[in-house]
C-alpha cells in the first residue's frame, strides 16, 4: 500500500483523511545517528536541528512507497521549510496544511476549509473518492488505536511498561498500516496484562515534555540514569491518543474539533495552557518531577520554559529544563545534569 | 535648490526631521498615558491602522528595541533576559524588550510602557505571538492575536480565498475586542481617513524608491533604515507624509542634477534582511569601495500597498478586507517562488550589481530559504550574492572583521565582472 509522508512538528495532521483515501499515513522521523550535511546546504545551522535532519533523510531518499508529502503547520520551521522541501524533493503531491494557531470558532471554520481542500487535492491527484462513510470508518479505526494506546499507557503507571517500550509503540502506530497496528497493540495489551511489575524503589517517576522526541534511545538513556517516564506530554506520546473523536458528528467537523480541543502543543496559542495540562498529569500520576526537553533552536519550547519554570517552582514541583542536540553522541554530555536532578528529587 | 546646495555623500536634510517625527510619536504615547487614553502594543505586520482608527495609541516594541540597539543598550537588555532563562538563540528584539521592561528603561533607551492590551499576529513569524504572550502575562493585560495562514509556493487561489476569509473574520473580532476593552467604537469615516493617510504615506515611500532606480542613486540606507519607522509606527497620521514628501523633493532635486548619495558610485547593491541596528555606521563601510545599497526589501516591505489586488478604492471602501489581503501578501514573508521572482525583478529594475543576504540569527523566517535563494539567483540569473552571518540587535553575533573581509572579496568579484 502506498504512503503519504507527514512532516509535522506536532501531531496535527488528520490521518483519517489519508486513510480514507486508501493510503497509509507515515509520520516522518529523524535519525540522530546521521549529520544533516545535505540539509545544511539549504537551511542555516542555527535553525532547528530536528527538521534539518528530516530534510536530510528526505533528500537522501524516503521509503519508496511514499508517494506524497503533507507538511503541517507546527512552528516557523514547518511553515518556511515546506517551500524548501518543494524545491528539494520530487513528489507530485505536496500539500501544506495550515493547522490553525488559535482554537476558537473562526479557527474551527478555517480548519474545516483547509481539511476540505486537502480532501479535494487528494481526490484529484490520486483519483479516489473520500466519502463520508470512509471517513467514519477511519475515525473509528483511529479511535480504536487511541483507546488501545491509552489503555497500554496506563501500564507505565503500574510500573509494568517502560517508557521506552511505550514510546516505540507510539512511533510504530504513527508509521505502520493501521490494521497491523491494531493487531500489534491488541497482542501487546494481552502481554502486558500478564507481565509482572518491575521493582525498583530508587526509580524516579517523571513526566517528559517539550519538543517532540522521536528517538527511543533517548528515553532509554533517561531510564539508564534512573528515571521512569510514567507519563508524557509529547506528540510521540499522549498528544497522539489522549482524547477520542466524536463518531456521531459530521466527520470533518469532528476531526477539526478533536485537533482544536486536545491537550495543547507549545506551537499553538495560548501555549501557556500547556502548563495546566502538565500540572494535571503531574498530579494524577504523582510524579517526582518534570523534565522539559528543548531540541536545539526549538523556539516554541524555549519561549515557554521560563514561565513553566516559574509556575512549577511556585507549586514546588521539581522541574528540569535541558536543551538537547539531535545527536546521540551529545546525550552523554548531559548525564551530569540528569543525574543531579535524579539525586534531588 | 541650487546645484551648489545639493550635496552628495550625506543624509538628506529632510531625513533629519525623522528625529522630530519619532519624538512626537513617543510624546503621543506619553500624552496618552497622561490623558488615560487606551494604548496597545503591536507587532510589526499588524494592522496598526485599526488602532489609530479606534483612537488607541499604538506602541511598537520592535521599534523600541531598535532604539535600544542604536543607543547601545540592547546587549545589556538581552543579557538580562538570558538571566531570566530566555535562550541565547531566541529573537534579540524579544530579549531586548524583556530587559528593557525589566529594568523599567526610559523610552529614549528603548523602554516601553504597560499597555491597555496587546495585539500580535504571526504574519512575519510565529514567535511574535510567543513574545507577546510572555509580556501580556508579565503585565497581566489582555492579548489578542491574529492567526494568519502561511502562503507557500503551491498555495492555490481557492486556498487563498478561504485564508483571506479567516483573517477578515478575525479582524472583525478584533474590532469587537477593542470595543470591549476600551469602550471605543469603530467609526467607518475615521477608518477611511486613517487608511487614506496610510495609503498616501506608502505611496510617497514607493515614489522615493522609484528614485533609487536612477544611476547614481540619490539616497542611501542613511535615509531608508531609519526612514522606515513611520511606516509601521504611524501609518494613518499626516505628519510623516509631510516628512516623506520633503525627502522625495530633496532626492528628486539630486536626481535632476545628476547627483548621487555617493560622490563616486561604483557598485549598486541590494541588502536583504534587517540591518544591524547597533552598528548602522557599519553600512558606511561600503562607501570606501564606492558601493551603495539601493534597495532593501525590509524597508520597502512596510510600504505594504504593493499587491495589485489591493486598490486605493478597496483600501478606502473595504479597509478590513484590504488589510487581510495585505497581511497575506507581505513582501518580507513571500513564499519562496515569489521571493525569487521578486528578487530577479528588483535586481533588473534597480540595476543592481550584487546582493547581500543577511543570515540573521534572530529572524529565522527571513533567513530560512536564503541558501536556496542565493543558489537560484547565482545559477539561474547570474546575480552575484553574498551571505553574511550576524544579528539585528545582538552585537555579540556580528564579527565585523570577518564580515568586512567577506564583503571586500565580494566587491572584488563585482569589480572583475564590470571589467568583462
Interface residues (C-beta under 8 A of the other chain):
Chain A: X41 X42 X43 X44 X46 X47 X71 X73 X75 X76 X77 X79 X80 X81 X82 X83 X84 X86 X87 X94 X95 X96 X98 X100 X101 X102 X106 X107 X109 X110 X113 X114 X117 X267 X269 X270 X271 X272 X294 X296 X297 X299 X300 X302 X303 X304 X305 X306 X307 X309 X321 X323
Chain B: X84 X85 X86 X87 X89 X90 X122 X125 X126 X127 X129 X130 X131 X133 X134 X137 X143 X145 X147 X149 X150 X152 X153 X154 X155 X158 X159 X162 X163 X165 X166 X169 X170 X173 X335 X336 X337 X359 X361 X364 X365 X367 X368 X369 X370 X371 X372 X389
